[in-house]
Amino acid sequence: MHLQSLSLTNFRNLTNKSLEFTQEFTCITGENGSGKTSILEAIYYLGHARSFRTQQLQRIAQYGQSNFVLHAKLIDQYGLQQSIGIERQLSGEYCTKISTDANKTSSDLAALLPILLIHPNSYHLLDQGAKLRRQFIDWGLFHVEPSFLSLWKRLNRILKQRNVLLREGSGQYSVLAPWDSEFIYISNEINKLRAGYLEQLIPLIKQILEKMTQLNDLHISYQQGWNKEESLDDILQANYLKDFERGYTYHGVHRADLSLKIGKHPVDEVLSRGQQKLLVIAMRLAQGLLLKELTGKNCIYLLDDITAELDEKRRDFVISVLKELDSQVFITAIDAINLNLPAENTQMFHVEHGSVYVVSDVIA
């Protein structure tokens, strides 16, 4: 998928703009606070129906405005053009369109516009709990395994109902049993999909990482959410009274995690901040490589403030991987000096006080 154009209305500090993207690489320069990251945020919003910077809508819409609107034109791998748009009211109401079809879901947007983001806080994938790491795994599965989304929705529906029953506190396993058979089946199915995906992904992560840094004794493993030596059925029955006490389901695939350790210690306790960032970059690049290998599709990469993340040698390596992927790449930086982007295939923008310029011309 290639993003051809992006139109913004009332978005952040950016004045109303229509931006055209004609090259594989787009470099957006500007001082901190100028608005360059907001362009990446707008693209990300179109692919996720949410921001990677804040959950508060009033921070995204321009001051004094009650809504913001994003619209883009896309062209897929077959040369077919589609449009995508989101209008979001500060009251919470929103409208999402793909071409002429309204009220599309966030999963519809994500399927159409696969996006991988690397930004200064990406290292939090390693230190802010299992939920982010499950989302990392599930992003890949969503894009390569057609059955995953349906299973994931069924899992959440059943888990919600089971937790309601636990909070009601009858204390009898008989009220859970009708739900547990499907919960167990879906947990096992998702578990198999996750394990199979990671079996392919982990070697790619390590291969990429070896070309950027040396991390001795790195171990990456999948934790399924319950003791793999026991059946989930037995565990649920043995622990149902504790679940009633907690008011929620403790064991299951919803508790899965990706364990990353140096020796016996979590990577966030051992590695420097710079090493953690390199590890996460390798994880994101590997996902793009595997997506293309399994489906033939390319994702869009958003790289925010890349010069602050990597030295010149490592930046060159990341750029070389992205060139091999034929991915569309959006990069922000204070300036483009030493980025070593391919001159024949790079478009340059500059952002200043919310105004966006082509290097030699003002965008109308």
N, C-alpha and C positions, 0 to 999 in steps of 0.2 A: 504494500500500500504506500502511495506517495501523496503527501499533502501538497496540493497545488496552490491553495490560497487560504488566507485566514482573515476574517473580518471581526472586529471587536467594537462593541458599543458599551460605554459606561463601565469598562473593565479596568480596575485598579487606577493608576495615574496616567494610563495611556489615553491619548486623545483618540477619537473615533478614527480607526484606520482600516484599510484593506491592503493586506500584504500578499505579494505574489512570490512563490518559491519556485525557482527554476532549476536549481542545482541539487546534487546529492548532499552536499555539505552547505549548511547555512551558519555563518558565524555572526553573532550579535554582540557588539562591543558597547561599552558605556561605563561610567563611573558607578560605584555602589549607590544604590537607591535611585538610579536613573529610570528603571523600569524594564531592564533587559530580561530579568528573571520572570517578569510578569508575562512575557510572550511565551516562555516555556510553560508557565502555569496555565495559560489559556489553552495551549495544545493538549496538555495533560488533562485538563478539565473536560475537553471534548471526548477523550478516550475513557474517562472514568466517572464522569458526572460528579466529580469532587476535586478539591484542591489538594496539593501535597504540602501546602504551607499553612493552612488554617481551616477550621471547621465553621468559622463565623462569616456568614454571608456579607454582613455589613462591612467587613474589611476588604472584601473583593470588589463590591460595587463602588463606583466613584462617590465621593462625599456628596450628599444631597440628592442622590438618585435612588429610586426605589427598585431598580432591577439592573441586570446586565444581560447582554446578548452576545453569543459567540456563533459564528457560522464558518464553515470550511467546505472547500471542494477537494475531493479525493479522486485518485485514479488507481485502480487495482492492477494486479500483475497481468491481467488480460487486456488492459487498456480501457476498461470500462470506467466511466465517470459517475460518481455519486456525490451527494451533498449531505452535510450533517450540521445540525444546529441545536443550540440549547438557549432557552430564555429562562432566567431564574429570577423570581421575585423575592425581595427580602422577607416577605410574609411567609415564604416557604413554598409557594406554588411554583411549578415549573412546567415547561413544555419541551420535549425532546423530539426532534425529527430526523429521520434518515430518508433522504429524497423527499417524497411526498407523504410518507407514513409518519403520523404523529404518535405521541405517547409511547415511544420506544423505551426500553429499559436500559439500565447501566450495563447489563451483560450484552445487550445488542450493540451498544457503543464500543465496548471493549473488544468484541469479536471483529468489528469492522476496522478498528484503529488500535492495533496492538502497540503499546508504548512501554519502553523501559527507561527508567530515570536514574541518573547518577548525579548526586548533588552533595554539598558539603556535610549533610547529616546522614548520608547513606549508611555510615558505620553503625547507626542505631539498630540496623537489622541484626546485629550481633549481641546487643546488650539490653534490648528493651522488651524481652519476653517472647514466648513461643508464638504468639498470634502473628507477629510480623513474619516469622519464618514459615509458618503454615501458609500465609498469603503468598510468600515467595514461591513455594512449591506449587500451590494451586494456580498461580498465574500461568505457569508452564503447562500444567495439566489442562486447564481451560482451553488453551490454544492448540493443543496437540491431540487431545482425547475427546471425541464428540460426546461420549456418554457421561463425562464428568459433571457437567453443569446440572443435569437432571438428578444425578445421585446426590450432589451437594445440596440442592434445594430440598430433596426428600429428607436428607439427614437433619437439616435445620428444622424442618417442620416437625419431625418425630421427636427430636431433642427438646424442642420447645414444649411439646405436649407432655413428654415424660417429666420435665422439670416442674410443670404446673401440678402434676399429680404428686410429685415429691413435696412440693410446698403445701399442698392440702393436708399432708401428714397423716394419712390413714394407717401407715406402718405395715400394710399388708402387701406382700409381693404379688398377689393375685391381680392387683390393679395395674401393675407394671407389665406383667407377662404378655398381654396382647400386643403391646408396643415393642417389647424387647426383641421379638423374633425379627421384625423388619429392621430395627435399629442395629442388631447384630449383623444381619445380612449386608446392609449398606455400609456399615463400618468396615467389614471385611473387604468389600468391593473397592471402596475408596483406598483402603490400606494397600491393596495390591497395586492399584494404579499409581499411588505415590511412590511405593517402593520400586516399581518398574521404571518410573520416570527418573528417579534419583540414581538408579543403577547406571543409566546412560549419562546423566548430567555430572555426577561427581568426578569421573575421570576427566571430563572437559574442563571443569573448574581447576583441577590440579595442573593440567597441561598448560593452561593459560597463566596460572599463577607462577609456575616455574620460570616463565619467560620475563616476569616482572620482579620477582623477589624470591629469596630462599627462606622457606618456613620449614624448619626441621620438625619431624614428628607430628605433622598435621593429620588429624583424624576427623573425617566427616562421616557421620552415620545418621540413620533415620530412626527415630524413636516413635513407635506407632501409637502410643497412648494407653497401652496396657501391657502387662507382662507377656512377652511373646512365647513364653514357655507354657502358658495357660490359655484356655479358650475364653473368649470374651463372655460367653454364656455363663460359664462357671464363675467368673469374676463378678459379674453383675448380680448373680444370685447370692454369692457369698458376702457381698458388700451393700445389699439394698438397704439395710437398716442404717448404715452410715450415710448413705445417700439421702435417706429421709431426714436424718439429723442436719445434714448440710443444706438440704433444700435444692440440690442440683446434682446432676450426673457427673461423677468424678472420672470414671474410666470410659474410654472410647476413642474413636479416631479424631474427635474434636479436641483431644488433648495432645495430639501428635506434636513432635518437635523435630527440628534439624539440629543435631548436636555437632558443634565444631570445637575441637579441643587441640591444644598443643600438649602432647603427652596426656596427662590426666586432668589438665586444667582448662577451663573455658577460655576461648581465645581472647575475650575482652579483658581477662585478668592478666594475660601474659603479653599480648602483642601491644606495640606502640599504636598510637592513633593513626599514624601513617600506614603501618602494616595492616591495620584493620580496614582502612579505606581501600588498599590494594586488594585485599581478599574479597571485599564486596564488589569491587569493579570486576574482578575475575568471575564472580558468580553471575553478575548481570550479562557480561559478554558471553559466557557459556550458555545462558538461556537463549540469547539471540542465535548463536551457532546451532544449538539443538533444534530450535524452532524451524530454522531454514532446512536443516538436514532431514527432519521428519515430515515437514509439510510443504517445503519449497517456498514458504512465505517469509517476507522480511518484516521486522518490526521497525518502529521509529525510535531512535535513540535521542534522549534529551540529556545533555551534559552541561550542568550548571557550574560555572566558575572552575573550569577544568585546570587552569594554570595553578590554582591554589591547591589542587589535589595531587598533582603529579609533576615530577621533574621532566625535563625535555626528553630524555631517553624513553621513559615510560609513556609519556604522551604520544610519542612517535609510534610506539608499539600499539597502543589502543587505536590510534587512527588507522594503522595498517590493518588491524583486525576488522574494523568497521568498513574499510574499503573492500576487503575480501567478501564481506557479507552483502555488499551492495545496499546497505541500509541507508535510509535518509537520516541525517544527523543534524541536530541543532545544538550549537555550542555557544555558551556565553563566556565572555572574558572581559577584563578591563580594557585590554588591547590585544591585537592579534599577533604581536611580536613573538617569535619563536614557537608559534603553534604548528608551523610546518604543514598547513593544510594543502591539499592538492589544488594548485592555482587554477587549473583548467576546469575544476569541478566544484568551485566554492563561490558562494554568494555572500556578500558582506553587507550587514546593516549596522547602523550606529544609533543608539538611543540616548537622548539628552532631554532631561526634564519632561519625560513622558512623550516626547516627539520622536518618531522613528524615521530614519533616513537611510536610503541606499547610499553607499559610500560616495557616489558622485552626484546624487540627485535626491531631492526631497520626495517622499512618497505622498501622492495626492490624496 
